[in-house]
Amino acid sequence: VVQTATPISTMFCDQLPAYINVQEETNNRAYRFMDYFFEDENKITFVIWADRPNFDTRAFKIHYAWMLLKGFTWDFKDDVLTEYSITEIIDQQPLQIPYLEDYPVEVVGVSPNNEWQLLQITEAPEAYQGFWLVNQETVTQIIPYVPSSMKWKWSVDSGMLWLIHTIHDLSGDSYAGQSVVVDLTGADAPQTVFNSWETDMSPNLLSPTEPEPYELVFSPTYSTILSYRNIEVDEALLNQPLTVYSFDVSQNPPQQIETFEVTPPFFIDWNDTLQDFVIIELTETGGEIYTLNRSFVYKIPIEIIKQMPNFLGTNDQGRTDANVAAYLNVNLKGIGISPDLQHVVLMIRSEAWAFSCGD
């Protein structure tokens, strides 16, 4: 069971939150949440996969997704949304390029020590498309196509890159997903040292896909992963505890550390502000967000959740409080906490709510 202790801080988020719908604000067709970070106590930047422009006039057959990484900074105090290209956010030139021809290349990720870059290549011949890891000495293609869904995190010591992405067949259809650990420290770096699709683990607790998909949350500070089964709303409402597994992915293969139980509906995220995993448990009384040792706790009353702008539609008014809580949980993609600890931002596919909290 999750450890219980007297919280160092309990914050109450009992005011109606600010709200943004990035997709509607920018009139783009598709958005897929990838990552986020705070600029200051009132501004959060979402890193989101969006439709790449000029899809119908592309020069090359694309394998397999036409995705473009963008940044959107939301000033939730003044309700201002500012769009950035990924090159404006990262602002680095490629350390190396996999080809001599003049095809576009995008630096979409940089290791904390600035020695490694993750490159995305889309508008180029098929042999070059996909994602590449480069440093001053090496150029390595780690995914030979652009997946339809992908996210990653670097370990803070720059020794590891952890990824989740879809797997595609030759027709372009996605038939599965996998989590991958890439070692960046050894003589053979970069080297894929774990791939959930190829492991003989049963059940596959590090797989984001069928037959039993698991939610996977990576800690860049500790190189650990929390894993728990992805369940539907109806099962979440049964109030049966769900096992959460902790793995050390710095080991090869990853080693299970411990387990604990949480009662659904709940969602887990890694929080850079608190440097800890955070859990939101949702019940008929509202949402409670806490760190694993409960040193920080945030509480959002169910009446505030029910009044979140654009959350419940006309057809949702008959939902019970418990059903409202489960409905919010099933869509969650991120739990942000501002540097001053005074704001909580809940994120779903392309929407976010920013709560002001106090003691």
C-alpha positions as CSV (number, residue, x, y, z in Angstrom):
1,V,0.0,0.0,0.0
2,V,1.2,3.6,-0.7
3,Q,3.0,4.9,2.4
4,T,1.0,7.2,4.6
5,A,2.5,10.0,6.7
6,T,1.6,13.4,7.9
7,P,1.9,15.7,4.9
8,I,4.5,18.5,5.0
9,S,2.0,20.5,3.0
10,T,-1.7,20.1,2.2
11,M,-3.0,22.4,-0.5
12,F,-6.7,23.0,-1.4
13,C,-7.6,23.7,-5.0
14,D,-11.2,25.0,-4.4
15,Q,-11.5,27.7,-7.1
16,L,-12.7,27.2,-10.7
17,P,-9.7,26.6,-12.9
18,A,-8.5,28.4,-16.0
19,Y,-9.0,26.4,-19.2
20,I,-7.4,26.1,-22.6
21,N,-8.2,23.9,-25.7
22,V,-5.0,24.0,-27.8
23,Q,-6.6,22.2,-30.7
24,E,-9.5,24.7,-31.0
25,E,-7.3,27.7,-30.3
26,T,-5.0,26.8,-33.2
27,N,-7.4,25.1,-35.6
28,N,-5.2,22.1,-36.1
29,R,-6.7,18.7,-37.0
30,A,-4.8,16.5,-34.6
31,Y,-2.9,16.8,-31.3
32,R,-1.1,14.1,-29.3
33,F,0.4,15.1,-25.9
34,M,4.1,14.4,-25.6
35,D,5.6,16.3,-22.7
36,Y,5.4,19.6,-20.7
37,F,7.4,21.9,-18.5
38,F,6.9,25.1,-16.6
39,E,8.4,28.4,-17.7
40,D,7.5,30.1,-14.4
41,E,4.7,29.9,-11.8
42,N,2.1,31.1,-14.3
43,K,3.3,29.7,-17.6
44,I,3.4,26.1,-18.8
45,T,4.7,24.8,-22.2
46,F,3.1,21.8,-23.8
47,V,5.1,19.8,-26.2
48,I,2.6,18.3,-28.6
49,W,2.5,16.2,-31.8
50,A,0.6,18.1,-34.4
51,D,-0.2,17.6,-38.1
52,R,2.6,18.5,-40.3
53,P,1.6,21.1,-42.9
54,N,1.5,20.4,-46.7
55,F,0.5,16.8,-46.2
56,D,-1.1,16.6,-49.7
57,T,1.9,18.0,-51.5
58,R,4.7,15.9,-49.8
59,A,7.6,15.0,-52.1
60,F,8.1,11.5,-50.6
61,K,6.0,8.6,-49.5
62,I,6.0,8.9,-45.7
63,H,6.6,5.9,-43.4
64,Y,4.4,6.2,-41.5
65,A,3.1,9.3,-39.8
66,W,3.1,12.9,-40.9
67,M,3.8,14.4,-37.4
68,L,5.4,17.6,-36.4
69,L,6.5,18.4,-32.8
70,K,5.4,21.9,-31.6
71,G,5.5,23.9,-28.4
72,F,2.6,25.9,-27.0
73,T,3.2,28.1,-23.9
74,W,0.0,28.9,-22.0
75,D,0.0,31.9,-19.7
76,F,-2.9,30.7,-17.5
77,K,-2.9,33.9,-15.5
78,D,-3.5,36.2,-18.5
79,D,-5.0,33.5,-20.7
80,V,-2.5,33.9,-23.6
81,L,-1.4,31.0,-25.8
82,T,1.9,31.3,-27.8
83,E,3.0,28.8,-30.4
84,Y,6.6,27.8,-31.0
85,S,8.4,25.5,-33.4
86,I,10.5,22.8,-31.8
87,T,13.6,24.5,-33.2
88,E,12.6,27.7,-31.3
89,I,12.4,25.6,-28.1
90,I,15.6,23.6,-28.5
91,D,17.6,26.1,-30.6
92,Q,20.4,23.7,-31.5
93,Q,21.9,22.7,-34.8
94,P,22.3,19.0,-35.5
95,L,25.7,17.7,-34.2
96,Q,25.7,15.4,-37.3
97,I,23.4,14.6,-40.2
98,P,22.8,11.1,-41.6
99,Y,23.1,12.2,-45.2
100,L,24.9,14.6,-47.5
101,E,21.8,15.7,-49.4
102,D,19.9,18.8,-48.3
103,Y,16.9,17.2,-46.7
104,P,15.2,18.8,-43.7
105,V,16.2,17.5,-40.2
106,E,14.7,18.5,-36.9
107,V,16.4,18.3,-33.5
108,V,13.5,17.2,-31.3
109,G,15.4,16.2,-28.2
110,V,18.7,16.9,-26.4
111,S,20.3,15.1,-23.5
112,P,20.8,17.0,-20.2
113,N,24.6,17.1,-20.8
114,N,24.1,18.4,-24.4
115,E,26.2,15.5,-25.8
116,W,23.3,13.6,-27.5
117,Q,20.6,14.7,-29.8
118,L,17.4,13.0,-31.0
119,L,16.7,13.8,-34.6
120,Q,13.5,13.4,-36.5
121,I,13.6,13.0,-40.3
122,T,10.3,13.0,-42.2
123,E,10.7,14.8,-45.5
124,A,13.4,12.6,-47.1
125,P,13.7,9.3,-48.9
126,E,12.5,6.3,-47.0
127,A,15.9,5.1,-46.0
128,Y,16.5,8.3,-44.0
129,Q,13.0,8.6,-42.4
130,G,12.6,8.0,-38.7
131,F,14.5,8.9,-35.5
132,W,18.2,9.1,-35.1
133,L,20.5,9.4,-32.1
134,V,23.7,11.4,-32.8
135,N,26.6,12.8,-30.9
136,Q,30.0,14.1,-32.1
137,E,31.2,10.6,-33.0
138,T,28.2,8.5,-34.0
139,V,25.0,8.6,-36.1
140,T,22.5,5.8,-35.3
141,Q,19.0,5.2,-36.6
142,I,16.9,3.9,-33.7
143,I,13.5,3.8,-35.3
144,P,13.4,3.4,-39.1
145,Y,10.1,5.3,-39.6
146,V,8.0,8.0,-37.9
147,P,5.6,6.3,-35.5
148,S,2.0,7.5,-35.2
149,S,2.5,7.9,-31.4
150,M,5.8,8.4,-29.5
151,K,7.2,10.0,-26.4
152,W,10.5,9.8,-24.6
153,K,12.5,11.0,-21.6
154,W,16.3,11.3,-20.9
155,S,17.7,10.3,-17.6
156,V,19.1,13.3,-15.7
157,D,22.7,11.8,-15.8
158,S,22.3,11.5,-19.7
159,G,23.1,7.8,-19.5
160,M,19.8,6.6,-20.8
161,L,17.0,7.4,-23.2
162,W,13.6,5.8,-22.5
163,L,11.0,5.7,-25.3
164,I,7.5,4.5,-25.9
165,H,6.2,4.3,-29.5
166,T,3.9,2.4,-31.8
167,I,5.1,-0.4,-34.1
168,H,4.0,-0.4,-37.7
169,D,3.8,-3.1,-40.4
170,L,4.7,-2.6,-44.0
171,S,1.2,-1.3,-44.8
172,G,1.7,1.5,-42.3
173,D,-0.9,0.1,-39.8
174,S,0.1,0.2,-36.2
175,Y,-0.3,-3.3,-34.6
176,A,1.4,-2.8,-31.3
177,G,3.5,-0.6,-29.1
178,Q,6.7,-1.0,-27.2
179,S,8.9,0.6,-24.5
180,V,12.6,0.8,-25.2
181,V,15.7,1.5,-23.1
182,V,18.7,2.9,-24.9
183,D,22.0,2.9,-23.1
184,L,24.2,6.0,-23.8
185,T,27.2,5.2,-21.7
186,G,28.9,2.0,-23.0
187,A,31.5,1.5,-25.6
188,D,28.8,0.5,-28.1
189,A,26.5,3.4,-27.3
190,P,23.9,4.1,-28.3
191,Q,22.7,0.6,-27.7
192,T,19.1,-0.7,-27.2
193,V,19.4,-2.8,-24.1
194,F,15.7,-3.5,-23.5
195,N,12.7,-3.8,-25.9
196,S,9.3,-4.8,-24.4
197,W,8.1,-6.3,-27.7
198,E,11.0,-8.8,-27.7
199,T,11.1,-9.7,-24.0
200,D,9.8,-13.1,-22.6
201,M,8.4,-11.4,-19.5
202,S,5.0,-12.8,-18.6
203,P,2.8,-10.9,-18.0
204,N,4.7,-8.2,-19.9
205,L,4.5,-5.5,-17.2
206,L,6.6,-3.0,-19.3
207,S,4.4,-3.2,-22.4
208,P,2.1,-0.3,-23.4
209,T,0.1,-2.6,-25.7
210,E,-2.2,-5.6,-25.9
211,P,-3.0,-8.2,-24.7
212,E,-2.8,-6.4,-21.4
213,P,-1.6,-2.8,-21.8
214,Y,0.2,-1.1,-19.0
215,E,0.6,2.5,-18.1
216,L,4.3,3.3,-17.8
217,V,5.8,6.2,-16.0
218,F,9.5,6.9,-16.1
219,S,11.6,8.7,-13.4
220,P,14.5,10.5,-15.1
221,T,16.1,11.1,-11.7
222,Y,16.1,7.5,-10.5
223,S,15.8,5.6,-13.8
224,T,12.9,3.7,-12.5
225,I,9.5,3.0,-14.0
226,L,6.1,2.6,-12.3
227,S,3.8,0.2,-14.2
228,Y,0.1,-0.5,-13.7
229,R,-2.6,-2.1,-15.8
230,N,-4.7,0.2,-18.1
231,I,-8.3,-0.4,-17.2
232,E,-11.7,0.8,-18.5
233,V,-14.0,3.1,-16.6
234,D,-16.4,0.3,-15.6
235,E,-13.6,-1.7,-14.0
236,A,-12.2,1.5,-12.3
237,L,-15.6,1.9,-10.6
238,L,-15.4,-1.5,-8.9
239,N,-13.1,-0.1,-6.2
240,Q,-10.8,-3.1,-6.4
241,P,-7.1,-2.2,-5.6
242,L,-4.7,-2.4,-8.5
243,T,-1.1,-3.4,-8.2
244,V,1.6,-0.9,-9.1
245,Y,5.0,-2.3,-10.0
246,S,8.3,-0.5,-9.6
247,F,11.2,-1.4,-11.9
248,D,14.9,-0.4,-12.0
249,V,15.5,0.1,-15.7
250,S,19.2,0.9,-15.3
251,Q,19.6,-2.9,-14.9
252,N,19.6,-5.1,-17.9
253,P,17.1,-6.7,-18.0
254,P,15.0,-4.3,-15.8
255,Q,14.6,-5.6,-12.2
256,Q,11.4,-5.4,-10.2
257,I,12.0,-3.4,-7.0
258,E,8.7,-3.5,-5.2
259,T,4.9,-3.3,-5.5
260,F,2.1,-1.4,-3.8
261,E,-1.6,-1.0,-4.3
262,V,-3.8,1.9,-5.2
263,T,-7.6,1.9,-5.6
264,P,-8.8,3.0,-9.0
265,P,-9.6,5.4,-10.5
266,F,-6.2,6.9,-10.3
267,F,-3.4,8.2,-12.6
268,I,0.4,8.5,-12.0
269,D,2.8,11.0,-13.5
270,W,6.4,12.0,-12.9
271,N,6.7,15.5,-11.5
272,D,9.8,17.6,-12.1
273,T,8.9,20.2,-9.6
274,L,8.7,17.8,-6.7
275,Q,11.2,15.3,-8.2
276,D,8.9,12.5,-7.4
277,F,6.1,10.4,-8.8
278,V,2.7,11.9,-8.1
279,I,-0.6,10.0,-7.9
280,I,-4.1,11.5,-8.3
281,E,-6.8,9.3,-6.8
282,L,-10.4,10.3,-7.8
283,T,-13.5,9.4,-5.8
284,E,-17.0,10.7,-5.3
285,T,-15.5,13.4,-3.0
286,G,-13.0,14.7,-5.5
287,G,-9.4,14.3,-6.5
288,E,-6.4,13.9,-4.1
289,I,-2.9,14.4,-5.6
290,Y,0.0,13.2,-3.5
291,T,3.6,12.1,-3.7
292,L,4.5,8.4,-2.9
293,N,5.4,9.3,0.7
294,R,2.5,11.8,0.9
295,S,4.8,14.7,1.8
296,F,2.8,16.9,-0.6
297,V,-1.0,16.6,-1.0
298,Y,-3.4,18.6,-3.1
299,K,-7.2,18.3,-2.9
300,I,-9.7,19.2,-5.6
301,P,-13.4,19.0,-4.4
302,I,-15.8,17.1,-6.6
303,E,-18.0,20.2,-7.0
304,I,-15.0,22.0,-8.6
305,I,-14.3,19.1,-10.9
306,K,-18.0,19.0,-12.0
307,Q,-17.7,22.7,-12.9
308,M,-14.5,22.5,-14.8
309,P,-15.0,24.5,-18.0
310,N,-15.9,22.4,-21.1
311,F,-15.4,19.1,-19.1
312,L,-19.0,17.8,-18.8
313,G,-21.5,18.2,-21.7
314,T,-25.3,18.2,-21.6
315,N,-25.4,14.4,-21.8
316,D,-23.1,14.1,-18.8
317,Q,-25.3,15.9,-16.3
318,G,-26.8,12.6,-15.0
319,R,-23.4,11.1,-14.1
320,T,-22.9,10.2,-10.4
321,D,-20.0,11.9,-8.6
322,A,-18.0,8.6,-8.7
323,N,-18.7,8.3,-12.5
324,V,-17.5,12.0,-13.0
325,A,-14.3,11.2,-11.2
326,A,-13.7,8.1,-13.3
327,Y,-14.5,10.0,-16.5
328,L,-11.8,12.6,-15.7
329,N,-9.3,9.9,-14.8
330,V,-9.6,7.9,-18.0
331,N,-8.6,10.9,-20.1
332,L,-5.7,12.3,-18.0
333,K,-2.3,12.7,-19.7
334,G,-0.3,14.8,-17.2
335,I,-0.3,16.4,-13.7
336,G,1.8,19.6,-13.6
337,I,2.7,21.4,-10.4
338,S,4.1,24.9,-10.7
339,P,7.6,25.9,-9.3
340,D,5.9,27.9,-6.5
341,L,3.7,24.9,-5.7
342,Q,0.6,27.2,-5.9
343,H,-0.9,25.8,-9.2
344,V,-1.9,22.4,-10.5
345,V,-2.4,21.8,-14.2
346,L,-4.4,18.7,-15.3
347,M,-3.9,17.8,-18.9
348,I,-5.8,15.5,-21.4
349,R,-5.3,15.1,-25.2
350,S,-5.3,18.8,-26.1
351,E,-7.0,20.5,-23.2
352,A,-5.7,21.7,-19.8
353,W,-7.1,23.1,-16.6
354,A,-5.0,25.3,-14.3
355,F,-6.0,25.3,-10.6
356,S,-4.9,27.9,-8.0
357,C,-4.2,26.2,-4.7
358,G,-3.5,27.3,-1.2
359,D,-3.4,26.1,2.4
